[in-house]
């Protein structure tokens, strides 16, 4: 990860090695936060481009951290559902 812009209300980062999957998930989760005014990302080249995520918020770093925690929690819930489904099949 590389910070491209870091001001009081704006944050832009380059997320090396990631794709639309993570970036769109973060963008959508960020927009659930009332403190976030805007969240977007761009991948300038479809093959060699690295995604750049932009956040405009009251505290963009805090909002990004909260969004990452929310995504992590949702992934864990999803994993638990899959695990319980597999356990049910074994019975």
C-alpha positions in Angstrom: 0.0 0.0 0.0 1.2 3.4 -0.9 -0.2 6.7 0.3 -0.7 9.2 -2.5 -2.6 11.9 -0.8 -3.2 12.4 2.9 -5.0 15.6 4.1 -7.5 16.2 7.0 -10.5 15.3 4.9 -9.1 13.3 2.0 -7.1 10.1 1.6 -5.9 8.5 -1.6 -4.0 5.2 -1.5 -2.6 2.8 -4.1 -3.4 -0.8 -3.1 -0.7 -3.0 -4.7 -1.7 -6.4 -5.9 -5.4 -6.0 -5.5 -8.3 -6.0 -7.9 -11.9 -4.8 -8.2 -13.0 -7.4 -5.7 -11.4 -5.7 -2.6 -11.6 -2.2 -3.9 -15.3 -2.3 -4.7 -16.1 -4.0 -1.4 -14.2 -1.3 0.5 -15.9 1.5 -1.6 -19.3 0.1 -0.9 -18.7 -0.4 2.8 -17.2 3.1 3.1 -20.4 4.6 1.6 -22.4 3.0 4.5 -20.5 5.3 6.9 -22.4 8.6 7.5 -19.1 10.4 7.9 -18.0 9.5 4.4 -18.8 12.1 1.7 -17.2 10.2 -1.2 -15.4 6.9 -1.9 -14.2 5.7 -5.2 -11.5 3.8 -6.9 -9.9 3.6 -10.3 -7.6 1.1 -12.1 -6.1 3.0 -14.9 -4.9 0.1 -16.9 -6.7 -3.3 -17.0 -3.6 -5.4 -17.1 -0.8 -3.5 -15.3 -2.7 -0.9 -13.4 -2.7 -0.8 -9.6 -6.0 0.3 -8.0 -6.2 3.7 -6.4 -8.8 4.2 -3.6 -10.0 7.7 -2.8 -11.9 8.6 0.4 -13.3 12.0 1.4 -14.6 12.0 5.0 -14.5 13.7 8.3 -11.7 11.4 9.2 -10.8 9.3 6.2 -8.2 7.1 7.9 -10.6 6.2 10.7 -13.4 5.5 8.2 -11.1 3.3 6.1 -10.0 1.3 9.1 -13.7 0.8 10.2 -14.6 -0.3 6.7 -11.7 -2.8 6.7 -12.8 -4.2 10.0 -16.4 -4.5 8.8 -15.3 -6.3 5.6 -13.2 -8.7 7.8 -16.1 -9.4 10.1 -18.5 -10.0 7.2 -15.9 -12.4 5.6 -15.6 -14.3 8.9 -19.4 -14.6 9.2 -19.5 -15.9 5.6 -16.8 -18.4 6.4 -18.7 -19.6 9.5 -21.8 -20.1 7.4 -19.9 -22.2 4.9 -18.3 -24.3 7.7 -21.7 -24.9 9.4 -23.2 -25.9 6.1 -20.4 -28.4 5.5 -20.9 -29.8 9.0 -24.6 -30.2 8.4 -23.9 -32.2 5.2 -21.6 -34.6 7.2 -24.5 -35.5 9.5 
